[in-house]
Amino acid sequence: MHQIGILLFPDVEELDAIGPWEVLSFWTRNYPDDGWRVFCVSADGGPVTCAKGLTVQAHYSMADMPALEVLLHPGGRGTRPQITDADHLDWIRQQRRIVPLMTSVCTGSLVFAAAGLLRDRPATTHWASTGRLKELDPTVDVRDAERFVDDGDVITSAGISAGIDMALHLVSRLSSPERARQVRRGIQYNPQPPV
């Protein structure tokens, strides 16, 4: 069984984590023969209060989570302290050494940049944070018009709802485009904004 972990932390942006969770959990529960499982991780394995007040219970702590094939790092206000948190950045670097595919949503890419994961790579983030991304690592090729940027072993996505698109891309990449279409239809994701 291949494992996908979604990181939770105080003040994580709800949709950054829950949007990809919806996509990935629909996929893994409805198509178990694909061999993937998704779960949430927090520092201590306990509940996390998100940016807008939603409380979410993690399945594992960082210390007891199973070995990952994919780590998804969401964004939100909670990433602001993480970009200067030496322990968190060390943990991200450690994951980079052992996790084949690192992904981020929104300002999660700022944490990746602060940890040195985006050096000389293309990447994206929330539109309002592209300048900050460039400040953290001037070598990053910031793709501010992209919904997500797949650079092989690192995928970054733009702000908030873009994580849904990135997660569907993950399903396509890890399974097949047809499976991603089935998941998209299953969650009835067909954006047609009213404004």
KAPEVEN-V720028 format. One record per residue. N is the residue number from 1. PHI is phi as a letter, one per 20 degrees, with the letter a starting at -180 (999 if undefined). Layout:
N:PHI
N:PHI
This chain:
1:999
2:e
3:d
4:d
5:d
6:d
7:f
8:d
9:b
10:g
11:m
12:f
13:f
14:g
15:f
16:g
17:e
18:f
19:g
20:f
21:g
22:g
23:f
24:f
25:f
26:g
27:f
28:f
29:f
30:e
31:c
32:f
33:f
34:f
35:n
36:c
37:b
38:c
39:b
40:d
41:c
42:c
43:g
44:d
45:n
46:e
47:f
48:c
49:e
50:e
51:g
52:d
53:o
54:f
55:d
56:c
57:e
58:f
59:e
60:b
61:e
62:g
63:f
64:d
65:f
66:f
67:f
68:d
69:e
70:c
71:d
72:d
73:d
74:f
75:d
76:o
77:g
78:f
79:f
80:g
81:f
82:f
83:f
84:c
85:e
86:g
87:f
88:f
89:f
90:f
91:f
92:f
93:f
94:f
95:f
96:g
97:f
98:d
99:d
100:f
101:c
102:d
103:c
104:c
105:c
106:l
107:f
108:g
109:f
110:f
111:f
112:g
113:f
114:f
115:e
116:n
117:f
118:d
119:g
120:l
121:c
122:f
123:a
124:c
125:a
126:g
127:g
128:f
129:d
130:f
131:f
132:f
133:f
134:f
135:f
136:f
137:b
138:f
139:e
140:f
141:e
142:f
143:d
144:f
145:e
146:e
147:f
148:b
149:c
150:e
151:d
152:n
153:e
154:c
155:c
156:d
157:c
158:f
159:f
160:l
161:f
162:f
163:f
164:f
165:f
166:f
167:f
168:f
169:f
170:g
171:g
172:f
173:f
174:e
175:c
176:a
177:g
178:f
179:f
180:f
181:f
182:f
183:f
184:g
185:f
186:f
187:e
188:l
189:e
190:b
191:g
192:b
193:g
194:f
195:c
